[in-house]
Amino acid sequence: MSDTLDIQQEPRDMLRDCLSLLPPQAAERILTHLQQTISYEPVIGIMGKTGAGKSSLCNALFRQPVCLTHDLTACTREPQRITLTVGGRSMTLVDL
């Protein structure tokens, strides 16, 4: 048995090798938890008083007009969900 590390090995395979030392149920729970953590997509609610600028904040964050805004009246009547995906990762803002 060699103590050298195979740098050609994929990280997932390295993790499985390390977890193979644990009981199968424990290894499976760890893998499941890691997968849920890695694929987590947060949902963030933007809340505040009417006319406070929640929709304007969403537009500023997304750098484009994703929410309807008006200078004089409130526009948001129903919650709006806006999803941003960057580099394969997603985040959803809810304009309430």
C-alpha positions in Angstrom: 0.0 0.0 0.0 1.4 3.4 -1.0 1.2 6.6 1.0 1.4 8.8 -2.1 -1.6 10.8 -3.2 -2.9 10.3 -6.7 -3.4 13.9 -8.0 -5.1 12.6 -11.1 -8.0 11.3 -9.0 -11.2 13.3 -9.1 -12.2 15.1 -5.8 -15.4 13.0 -5.7 -13.5 9.8 -6.0 -11.1 10.9 -3.3 -14.0 11.7 -1.0 -15.5 8.3 -1.6 -12.2 6.6 -0.8 -12.0 8.5 2.5 -15.6 7.8 3.3 -15.1 4.1 2.5 -13.5 3.8 6.0 -16.8 4.6 7.6 -19.9 2.4 8.0 -21.9 2.5 4.8 -24.9 4.3 6.4 -22.7 7.1 7.8 -20.9 7.5 4.5 -24.2 7.8 2.6 -25.6 10.3 5.1 -22.4 12.5 4.7 -22.5 12.3 0.9 -26.3 13.2 0.9 -25.7 16.1 3.2 -22.7 17.4 1.1 -24.7 17.1 -2.1 -27.6 19.1 -0.6 -25.1 21.8 0.6 -23.4 22.0 -2.7 -26.6 22.3 -4.7 -28.3 24.7 -2.3 -30.1 27.6 -4.1 -31.0 30.3 -1.6 -34.4 32.2 -1.8 -34.2 35.7 -0.3 -37.3 37.8 0.4 -37.0 41.5 0.1 -39.5 43.1 2.5 -40.3 46.6 3.5 -43.0 49.3 3.5 -44.8 50.2 0.3 -42.7 52.5 -1.9 -39.5 51.9 0.1 -37.6 50.8 -3.0 -37.6 47.0 -2.9 -38.2 46.7 -6.6 -35.5 49.3 -7.3 -33.1 47.3 -5.1 -33.9 44.1 -7.2 -33.3 46.1 -10.4 -29.9 47.4 -9.0 -28.8 43.9 -7.9 -29.6 42.4 -11.3 -28.3 45.4 -13.2 -31.4 45.4 -15.4 -35.1 46.2 -15.1 -36.4 42.9 -13.8 -39.1 44.5 -11.6 -41.6 47.2 -12.6 -41.0 50.5 -10.8 -42.6 54.0 -10.8 -41.5 57.2 -9.3 -44.8 58.2 -7.8 -46.9 55.1 -7.0 -46.3 51.6 -5.7 -46.2 49.0 -8.5 -45.8 45.6 -6.8 -49.2 44.0 -6.2 -48.2 40.4 -6.2 -44.8 38.8 -5.1 -42.4 38.6 -7.9 -39.7 35.9 -8.1 -36.5 36.7 -9.9 -33.8 34.1 -10.4 -30.2 34.9 -11.0 -27.8 32.2 -12.3 -24.1 32.8 -12.4 -21.5 30.0 -13.1 -24.1 27.3 -12.8 -25.3 28.5 -9.3 -28.7 30.1 -8.8 -30.2 32.5 -6.3 -33.8 33.7 -6.2 -35.0 37.1 -4.9 -38.7 37.5 -4.0 -39.9 41.1 -4.2 -42.8 41.2 -1.7 
